[in-house]
Amino acid sequence: MRCDVGPMLHLDNGFDLRPAGAEDAARIAFWMAQPHIRRWWHQDWSVERWAEELSEQSAGEHSTPCVVSVDSVEVGYVELYRVRHDRLADYYACDDHDWGVHVAIGDVTRVGRGLGRQLLSALADALLASDPDCRRVVAEPDIDNTPSVRAFAAAGFVRQGELQLPEKTALLMVRTRTVEA
Ligand SMILES: CC(C)(COP(=O)(O)OP(=O)(O)OC[C@H]1O[C@@H](n2cnc3c(N)ncnc32)[C@H](O)[C@@H]1OP(=O)(O)O)[C@@H](O)C(=O)NCCC(=O)NCCS
């Protein structure tokens, strides 16, 4: 069963999202090998392993892998996941309809310029709009990943405390329908 993201989301601010498949493995493996991503994702895998990963995710119900573009240029990789199918469900009292997001902007020359916060804001808006029963979009950046924490915060995600995950101390960051200033 596919993750129930439904028809591909409509994003504002010039962003587009399309499902990623095995044919995107070379591009995604290249992005994942970039030091600014490798450091936090730890998924610097071969093209073959990424092809398998993308096929498995696409066939499963946990997570939908996507390529994101802005103004028609493909700039990064996003995973949209249902928290109830994720290990994160063991770490906070999630609702059935909570969405989680993982994000990586592939081109290092495009990070740190506000693109991430715009993308995260557009993604959260689109997920909340597409699922009327969804109250929260969440993320679990490493507490030391300052660019990520700042970008999520600027996109209206609020810190809800620390989570001790097996490989990292994370911040649970939550975006609700009402963005707190
Ligand atoms: C996380 C990510 C998507 C954010 O996108 P982005 O375009 O860099 O985000 P923004 O430019 O909107 O915001 C980045 C913020 O971090 C700050 N920042 C960037 N590098 C920094 C550094 N080395 N130390 C401290 N702050 C830093 C920027 O100044 C900005 O904050 P501010 O404008 O509030 O001062 C992007 O950096 C990325 O893909 N990183 C690699 C993968 C990753 O870490 N993914 C997240 C896993 S949860």
The ligand as an SDF file (V2000), in Angstrom:
LIG
                    3D

 48 50  0  0  0  0  0  0  0  0999 V2000
   18.2080   22.0190    6.4720 C   0  0  0  0  0  0  0  0  0  0  0  0
   18.0700   22.7610    5.1540 C   0  0  0  0  0  0  0  0  0  0  0  0
   16.9570   22.1340    4.3190 C   0  0  0  0  0  0  0  0  0  0  0  0
   17.6870   24.2050    5.4760 C   0  0  0  0  0  0  0  0  0  0  0  0
   17.6160   24.9040    4.2770 O   0  0  0  0  0  0  0  0  0  0  0  0
   18.3800   26.3260    4.1240 P   0  0  0  0  0  0  0  0  0  0  0  0
   18.0170   26.8610    2.7960 O   0  0  0  0  0  0  0  0  0  0  0  0
   19.8000   26.1480    4.4510 O   0  0  0  0  0  0  0  0  0  0  0  0
   17.6240   27.1290    5.2900 O   0  0  0  0  0  0  0  0  0  0  0  0
   17.4610   28.7020    5.4960 P   0  0  0  0  0  0  0  0  0  0  0  0
   18.4590   29.4390    4.6480 O   0  0  0  0  0  0  0  0  0  0  0  0
   16.0290   29.0270    5.3610 O   0  0  0  0  0  0  0  0  0  0  0  0
   17.8380   28.8470    7.0310 O   0  0  0  0  0  0  0  0  0  0  0  0
   19.0880   28.4000    7.5000 C   0  0  0  0  0  0  0  0  0  0  0  0
   19.4100   29.1030    8.7850 C   0  0  0  0  0  0  0  0  0  0  0  0
   20.5650   28.5320    9.3770 O   0  0  0  0  0  0  0  0  0  0  0  0
   21.5710   29.5360    9.5200 C   0  0  0  0  0  0  0  0  0  0  0  0
   22.8460   28.8840    9.3150 N   0  0  0  0  0  0  0  0  0  0  0  0
   23.3260   28.3540    8.1750 C   0  0  0  0  0  0  0  0  0  0  0  0
   24.5420   27.8010    8.4150 N   0  0  0  0  0  0  0  0  0  0  0  0
   24.7900   27.9720    9.7210 C   0  0  0  0  0  0  0  0  0  0  0  0
   25.8490   27.6020   10.5670 C   0  0  0  0  0  0  0  0  0  0  0  0
   26.8990   26.9320   10.1070 N   0  0  0  0  0  0  0  0  0  0  0  0
   25.7580   27.9240   11.8790 N   0  0  0  0  0  0  0  0  0  0  0  0
   24.6970   28.5870   12.3480 C   0  0  0  0  0  0  0  0  0  0  0  0
   23.6360   28.9570   11.5900 N   0  0  0  0  0  0  0  0  0  0  0  0
   23.7040   28.6560   10.2950 C   0  0  0  0  0  0  0  0  0  0  0  0
   21.2190   30.5800    8.4900 C   0  0  0  0  0  0  0  0  0  0  0  0
   21.7780   31.8220    8.8540 O   0  0  0  0  0  0  0  0  0  0  0  0
   19.7080   30.5740    8.6060 C   0  0  0  0  0  0  0  0  0  0  0  0
   19.2450   31.1420    9.8140 O   0  0  0  0  0  0  0  0  0  0  0  0
   18.7700   32.6430   10.0270 P   0  0  0  0  0  0  0  0  0  0  0  0
   18.3990   33.2000    8.7060 O   0  0  0  0  0  0  0  0  0  0  0  0
   17.6210   32.4970   10.9580 O   0  0  0  0  0  0  0  0  0  0  0  0
   19.9370   33.3080   10.6200 O   0  0  0  0  0  0  0  0  0  0  0  0
   19.4090   22.7480    4.3310 C   0  0  0  0  0  0  0  0  0  0  0  0
   20.3890   23.4900    5.0390 O   0  0  0  0  0  0  0  0  0  0  0  0
   19.9240   21.3480    4.0570 C   0  0  0  0  0  0  0  0  0  0  0  0
   19.4930   20.7090    3.1200 O   0  0  0  0  0  0  0  0  0  0  0  0
   20.8810   20.8750    4.9000 N   0  0  0  0  0  0  0  0  0  0  0  0
   21.4700   19.5620    4.7540 C   0  0  0  0  0  0  0  0  0  0  0  0
   20.5070   18.4410    5.0890 C   0  0  0  0  0  0  0  0  0  0  0  0
   19.8680   18.5900    6.4370 C   0  0  0  0  0  0  0  0  0  0  0  0
   20.5080   18.9640    7.4130 O   0  0  0  0  0  0  0  0  0  0  0  0
   18.5620   18.2930    6.4620 N   0  0  0  0  0  0  0  0  0  0  0  0
   17.7520   18.4310    7.6600 C   0  0  0  0  0  0  0  0  0  0  0  0
   17.6700   17.1590    8.3950 C   0  0  0  0  0  0  0  0  0  0  0  0
   16.4440   17.3350    9.6940 S   0  0  0  0  0  0  0  0  0  0  0  0
  1  2  1  0
  2  3  1  0
  2  4  1  0
  2 36  1  0
  4  5  1  0
  5  6  1  0
  6  7  2  0
  6  8  1  0
  6  9  1  0
  9 10  1  0
 10 11  2  0
 10 12  1  0
 10 13  1  0
 13 14  1  0
 14 15  1  0
 15 16  1  0
 15 30  1  0
 16 17  1  0
 17 18  1  0
 17 28  1  0
 18 19  1  0
 18 27  1  0
 19 20  2  0
 20 21  1  0
 21 22  1  0
 21 27  2  0
 22 23  1  0
 22 24  2  0
 24 25  1  0
 25 26  2  0
 26 27  1  0
 28 29  1  0
 28 30  1  0
 30 31  1  0
 31 32  1  0
 32 33  2  0
 32 34  1  0
 32 35  1  0
 36 37  1  0
 36 38  1  0
 38 39  2  0
 38 40  1  0
 40 41  1  0
 41 42  1  0
 42 43  1  0
 43 44  2  0
 43 45  1  0
 45 46  1  0
 46 47  1  0
 47 48  1  0
M  END
$$$$
